[in-house]
């Protein structure tokens, strides 16, 4: 009986996050695909756009490399390396330039000591260890000891905090990119809105991740006895 109840509540709680995640992923990929077919008027590649943006802001100690996969682009602050996927590095599309400049925005954050980026980077080890430990405790709690669910939820809350910290980091990187793309001359004024569409769509995936993580935490807290959930002491 209680197993069915828990399954129903879990499904009910997580469904909005799941639907939002699916929609955000679809919207991001379709927007990227759309503007991947629109070449920039300047004819420069994603890698060149990122390099220009960094140089114009006097950031000259960041390496730019190719990385395998699709939409695997990221900036690694530990090595000061900007890694661009193959569909971005050599492409001259507005989508590629938008993504490349967004990642360059993270490099600018690092260079200027943007606090939220520093906090997110510092949280990575704790999030990795805490999330793994949380799922172990939650598994034990669901099977044998409901008291352990609360400890698992507490550890999982670190991962939730990470997704929330990520939101201003990603928004700020896109904001920097939107300004720098124009000021550095990698796109024209007429192309600004189209390039921004890719960045806006990508940000929705981070919003979806934060919402999903928060809903999952609320479910675990409910299972631990909060919000009227059943707790076996």
N, C-alpha and C positions, 0 to 999 in steps of 0.2 A: 504493500500500500504506500509506504513512505517513499519507496524507490520510485514509484510512478509519480508521486507528488513532486519529488525533487527534480525528476526529469522534466516535468511540465514547467515548473518554475524556472529552471535553468534555460529551457528553450524560450520561454516568454521574456526573460530578462535579456538574453543574448541576441534575440532576433533583430531588434533595431540596429545594434552594432554590426551584425552580420550583413544586413541589407545595405547599410550605409557603406560598409567596406567594399561590398561587391559593386555598388554604384560608383564609388570613388575610383576604384581600380579600372572599371570600364571607361569612365569619363576621362581619366588620365591617359589611358592607352589610346583611346580614340582621338583625343585632342592632339596627342603627340604624333599619331599617325597622320592626322589631317595636315598639321603644319610641317611635317617632315617632307611633304610634297611641295612646300612653298619655299623656293630658293631666296636667299637674302640678296638685296640689290648690290651690296658691297662685294659679294662673292667670296667671303672669307669663311674658313672652317670653324667648327666649334673650338678646336684647340687654339686656333689663331685668335679667336674672339676672347677666350679666357686669358691668353697671354697678353693681349692688348689691354684688357681691363686691369690686369694686375700691374702691368708696367706703368699705365697712366696713374695708378695710385701708389707708385713707388714700392711695390712689393715684388722683389726680384729674386727671392730665395725659395720659391715654390716650384717644384718639378711638376711637369704635366706628362702623364703617361696614358697609354691605352690600357683598358681592362676588358676582359671577355664578358659576354652577356649583353642583354638588352635592359636599358634603364638601370644599370649597375653603377652609375656615376656617383662618386663620392669624394670628399676631401678628408685626408688622413692628417690630423693635426700633430700626431706623434712623429711623423716623418716629413711633414710639410710637403705632402704629395697630393696633387689633384689628379684623380684617375677618371678618365672619360671612356665610356663604352664605345665600341667600334662604330655604332650608329650615330654617335655624336662627334667623336674625335675628328673624322675626316669629312663630315657632312657640312654642306654650306646652307642647310635649311634653317628657317627661323626657329624650328623646334630645337635643333641641335645647339644653336647659338644661345637660346634661352636657358637650356639645361646647363650648358658649359659655364655661362655667366653666373647662374645660381650657385654652382659649386665654387666658382671663383669668389662669390660673395662670402662663402664660409672662410676662405683663405684671408679675405679682408677682415672678417670678424676676428680671426686669430691674430692677425698683424696689429689690430687696434685694441686687443685685449678685451673683446666683448665678453662680459661676465657670464652670460647664460651659456655660451659655447664652452667656456672653461668649466662650468659646473657640469654640463652634460658629459664632457670628456672624462672628468674626474669620477663620474657616477658609473661609467661603463663596467669596471671590474665588479663593483658591488651589485649592479643589476644582474650581471651574468651569474654570479655565485648565488645571490639572493633568490633569483627566479628558479634556478635548478633546485635549491633547497626547499623553496616554497612548494613546488609540485610534489616533492617527496613527502613533506609533512601533510599536504592536503590529501594525498593518496592514502597515507596511513590513517588520517583522520576520518576519511569517508568510510574506510573499512572497519577500523577498530576503535579509534579514540577521538570522538568529536571535539574534545578539548584541543587537539592538535590542529584542528582547522583554523582556529583563531591565530595560532602562531604562524601557520602557513599564509594566512591572509595578511598578517603584519609584514612578513617578508615580501609578499607579492606587491604590497603597496609601494615598495621601492621602484618596481617596474612601472607602476602607474605614475608615480612622480616623474620618472624619466620621460614618459610620453608627454606629460604636461610641460616639462622644461623644453622638450623638443619643439613645441609649437612656436614660441617666440624666436627660437633659433632659426627655424626654417622660414618664418615670415620675414624676419629681418634680412636673411640672406637674399630672399627674392626681392625685397625692397631695395637693397643695395644694387642688385643686378639690374633692376628696371632703370634706376638712375644712371648707373655706370654704362649700360649698353648705349644709351643715347649720348652721354657726355664724352665717351671714348670713341664715338663714331662707328661702332661696329654695326649699328642698324640706323635707319633713317627715322624721322619722326612718324612717317606714315606707317612704319612697320612696328612701332612700339606696342600698340594694343594687341596685335597678333602674337608677338613674342611673349607678352605678359599672360596671354591665355594659357599657355603651357605651364607657366609657373603657378598660376592660380589653381589650375586643375591638380597639379602635383601636391599642392598644400592640402587639398581635401583628403588625401590618403593619410596624412599625419593627424588630421582632425578625426578621421574614422578610427585610427589606431588608438587614439586617446580615449574616445568614447567607448570603444570595445573593452579596453583595459579597465576603465572605470566601472562599467557595468559588471564585468567579471568579478572585480573586487567586491562590489555590493552583494553579489550572489554568495561569495565565500563568507562575507560577514553575516549574511542571513543564515547560512548553514551553521555558522558558529554560535547562533542563538540571538543575534541582534535582529532588530526590525521584526520581531515576532516569529523568527525561525525556530524550528524544533531543535533542542539541544539535549543530548543524553549525557548527563553528568555521571 
